[in-house]
Amino acid sequence: MKIIAVCACPTGIAHTYMAQAALEKAAMGRGHDIKIETQGAMGIENELLPKDVEEASIVIFAVGVNVEGEERFSGKPSITVEVGKAIENPMAVIEKAEKKEEQA
């Protein structure tokens, strides 16, 4: 499965990047491709391109704030979780994404 994600926390510093690392590790551990855009104090980093969105099976929003440019993902199956959940139990987030993608 090809997963794309956006991670963003209210302060846009530590938790954004902790969620990114946790989701990457969990997704790769289950054999999925994943690309994550971070939105934080440094602005948008690793911006997801239209091709990334087109090729993705599902979008994970691990956020505690509004996503900048959320309309780019319109029409894609998605799940939204709090940033803290992605850090605490990233495998559960990936499993939730797998179930959602199966239903799509």
C-alpha positions in Angstrom: 0.0 0.0 0.0 1.2 3.5 -0.8 0.5 5.9 2.1 0.9 9.6 2.2 0.6 11.6 5.5 0.6 15.1 6.9 2.0 15.6 10.4 1.4 18.9 12.2 1.2 19.8 15.8 0.2 23.1 17.4 3.7 24.3 18.1 5.1 22.7 15.0 8.3 21.5 16.5 9.0 18.2 18.3 5.8 16.3 18.0 5.4 16.9 14.3 8.8 15.2 13.7 8.3 12.5 16.3 5.0 11.5 14.6 6.7 11.5 11.2 9.5 9.1 12.5 7.0 6.8 14.3 4.7 6.5 11.3 7.5 5.9 8.9 8.9 3.1 11.0 5.5 1.5 11.5 4.5 1.7 7.8 7.8 0.3 6.6 7.7 -2.4 9.2 4.4 -3.6 7.6 5.8 -3.4 4.1 4.1 -0.2 3.0 5.6 2.8 1.1 5.1 6.1 2.9 5.8 9.7 2.2 5.1 12.3 4.9 4.8 16.1 4.6 5.4 18.0 7.8 3.8 21.3 8.6 5.4 23.2 11.4 7.5 26.0 12.6 9.7 25.7 9.5 6.7 25.8 7.2 5.9 22.9 4.9 8.7 20.4 4.5 8.7 17.4 2.2 5.7 18.8 0.4 3.5 16.1 -1.2 3.3 16.6 -4.9 0.2 16.0 -7.0 1.8 12.8 -8.3 2.2 11.6 -4.7 -1.4 12.2 -4.0 -2.6 10.6 -7.2 -0.6 7.4 -6.5 -1.5 7.1 -2.8 -4.0 4.5 -1.5 -4.8 6.5 1.6 -3.9 9.7 3.4 -3.2 9.9 7.1 -3.6 13.2 8.9 -1.7 13.1 12.2 -2.5 16.6 13.3 -3.5 18.9 16.1 -4.1 21.9 13.8 -5.7 22.7 10.5 -3.8 21.3 7.5 -2.6 23.8 5.0 -3.7 22.9 1.5 -6.0 20.1 2.7 -8.1 20.4 -0.5 -5.2 18.7 -2.3 -6.3 15.4 -0.8 -10.0 15.7 -1.7 -11.5 12.4 -2.9 -8.8 10.2 -1.3 -9.7 7.9 1.5 -8.3 9.3 4.7 -8.1 9.0 8.4 -7.3 11.7 11.0 -5.6 11.1 14.3 -4.1 13.3 17.0 -0.4 13.7 16.7 0.1 12.1 20.1 -1.7 9.0 19.0 0.7 8.6 16.0 3.6 8.9 18.5 2.2 6.6 21.2 0.9 3.9 19.0 1.9 4.3 15.3 1.1 0.7 14.5 -2.5 1.2 15.5 -2.7 4.2 13.1 -1.2 2.1 10.3 -3.7 -0.7 11.0 -6.5 1.8 11.0 -5.3 3.1 7.6 -5.2 -0.5 6.2 -8.7 -1.2 7.3 -10.0 2.1 5.8 -8.2 1.4 2.5 -9.7 -2.1 2.3 -13.2 -0.5 2.7 -12.5 2.0 -0.1 
